[in-house]
Amino acid sequence: MSFLLMLFGTALCFLTTSAEVTPQADFSPQGMAGKWYLIGFATNAEWFVNRKASMKMGTAVFTPTADGDMDMSYASLNSDGSCWRMNNLGRKTDVAGKFTYTSERWGNENDMRMVDVKYDEYALTHTIKTKPGSTTIVNKLYGRTEDLGTDLKEKFRQFSLETGILPENIAFLPKNGECPAA
């Protein structure tokens, strides 16, 4: 019984922490447009423990649509020269900088928030992924170039800790070749 209460309390803290993460107040979809490098990745997802050592930097392209949604594509070069690609369309919400999308690949609902963006340098995102029986958090740090300063990496690390991510589940991805345009 006490284990269940502890588990419930942990889940409640987790959901409360995540719900308090707000998007950047003056978020501009047009400012986000273009190519970004995925530099930092942090999550409480179980799969990450076995995969993080093999993860490498990839590129994301954000393209605002005419109606305010955000087309998001991601590509990462595999060690065999093939490319792993993923595309989603983030639907705008009534909160600027907050998008929702359903991942057909993973079968989850996603609530993505553009938390902190300096459009010519970096972007920090926070996504709450839910599917029946599980909720996970994924924080990402993007850069316009492959290198970001230690101050931004530390900002990302602190943010991830504050959103319930364990220190060992915060990774800065090694540089990697890029996939050719699709």
C-alpha positions in Angstrom: 0.0 0.0 0.0 2.8 2.5 0.9 4.5 1.7 -2.4 1.3 2.6 -4.3 1.0 5.8 -2.4 4.6 6.7 -3.1 4.1 5.8 -6.8 0.9 8.0 -6.9 2.8 10.9 -5.2 5.7 10.6 -7.7 3.3 10.6 -10.6 1.4 13.6 -9.2 4.6 15.6 -8.7 5.7 14.6 -12.3 2.4 15.8 -13.8 2.4 19.0 -11.7 5.9 19.8 -12.8 5.2 19.2 -16.5 2.0 21.2 -16.4 3.8 24.2 -15.1 6.2 24.4 -18.1 5.0 27.3 -20.3 6.0 28.3 -23.8 8.1 31.4 -24.4 5.6 34.3 -24.2 6.6 36.0 -27.5 7.1 32.9 -29.5 7.4 33.4 -33.3 6.7 30.4 -35.6 8.5 32.3 -38.4 11.6 32.8 -36.2 11.7 29.0 -35.6 11.7 28.3 -39.4 14.7 26.5 -40.9 17.3 23.9 -40.0 18.4 23.1 -36.4 20.9 20.6 -35.0 19.7 18.3 -32.2 22.4 18.8 -29.5 20.8 17.8 -26.2 18.2 15.1 -25.5 16.7 14.3 -22.0 13.9 12.0 -21.2 12.4 9.7 -18.5 11.5 7.1 -21.1 12.7 3.6 -20.4 13.9 2.9 -23.9 16.5 5.8 -23.6 18.7 3.9 -21.1 19.6 1.2 -23.7 19.8 3.6 -26.7 21.5 6.7 -25.5 25.1 5.4 -26.1 24.3 4.9 -29.8 22.4 8.2 -30.4 24.1 10.9 -32.5 23.3 14.4 -33.6 20.6 14.8 -36.3 19.0 17.7 -37.9 15.4 19.1 -37.6 13.7 21.4 -40.0 10.8 23.5 -38.7 8.4 24.9 -41.3 5.5 27.1 -40.2 2.3 26.6 -42.2 0.0 29.4 -43.4 -2.6 28.5 -40.8 -0.1 28.6 -37.8 0.7 24.9 -37.5 4.3 23.7 -37.5 5.6 21.1 -39.9 8.5 19.3 -38.2 10.9 16.9 -39.9 13.9 15.1 -38.4 16.7 13.1 -39.9 19.7 11.3 -38.4 22.4 9.4 -40.3 22.8 5.8 -39.2 26.2 4.1 -38.9 25.4 2.1 -42.1 24.9 5.2 -44.1 21.1 4.9 -44.2 18.9 7.7 -42.7 16.3 7.5 -39.9 13.6 10.0 -40.6 10.5 11.2 -38.8 7.8 13.8 -39.8 5.0 15.3 -37.7 2.7 18.2 -38.1 2.3 20.2 -34.9 -1.1 21.7 -34.7 -1.2 25.1 -33.1 -3.2 25.6 -29.9 -4.7 28.7 -28.3 -1.3 29.2 -26.5 1.5 30.6 -28.7 4.5 28.2 -28.8 2.4 25.2 -27.8 1.7 22.5 -30.4 0.0 19.1 -30.3 0.5 16.2 -32.6 -0.1 12.4 -32.8 2.9 10.3 -33.6 1.8 7.6 -36.1 5.1 5.8 -35.6 4.9 5.6 -31.8 1.1 5.8 -31.2 1.3 8.6 -28.7 -0.3 12.1 -28.2 2.3 14.9 -27.9 2.1 18.2 -26.2 5.1 20.2 -27.3 6.1 23.6 -25.9 8.8 25.9 -27.2 10.1 26.9 -23.8 13.1 29.1 -24.6 14.2 30.2 -28.1 16.8 32.6 -29.3 16.0 32.2 -33.0 19.5 32.7 -34.4 21.2 30.5 -31.7 19.2 27.8 -29.8 15.8 26.4 -29.0 14.7 24.4 -25.9 11.6 22.3 -26.2 9.6 20.3 -23.7 7.2 17.5 -24.9 4.8 15.5 -22.8 4.1 12.2 -24.6 1.0 10.2 -23.5 -0.4 6.9 -24.6 -2.6 4.5 -22.6 -0.7 3.5 -19.5 2.3 5.8 -19.9 3.4 9.4 -19.8 6.9 10.4 -20.7 8.8 13.7 -20.9 11.3 14.6 -23.6 13.3 17.8 -23.5 15.4 18.8 -26.5 18.1 21.4 -27.1 18.5 22.5 -30.7 21.2 24.8 -32.1 21.5 26.7 -35.4 25.1 25.3 -35.5 26.5 22.1 -34.3 28.2 23.7 -31.3 26.6 25.5 -28.3 28.4 27.0 -25.4 28.6 25.3 -22.0 26.3 27.9 -20.5 23.4 26.8 -22.8 24.2 23.2 -22.2 24.1 23.8 -18.4 20.8 25.7 -18.8 19.3 22.7 -20.6 20.7 20.3 -18.0 19.1 22.4 -15.1 15.8 22.7 -17.0 15.8 18.9 -17.5 16.5 18.2 -13.8 13.7 20.7 -12.8 11.2 18.7 -15.1 12.0 15.4 -13.4 14.7 13.9 -15.6 17.4 12.0 -13.8 21.0 13.3 -14.4 22.0 10.1 -16.2 19.1 10.5 -18.7 20.5 13.9 -20.0 22.7 13.5 -23.0 24.6 15.8 -25.3 24.8 14.1 -28.7 28.1 13.6 -30.6 28.4 15.2 -34.0 27.4 13.1 -36.9 27.2 13.3 -40.7 24.0 14.7 -42.2 21.4 12.9 -44.2 20.9 14.0 -47.8 17.8 16.0 -48.5 14.8 13.8 -48.8 
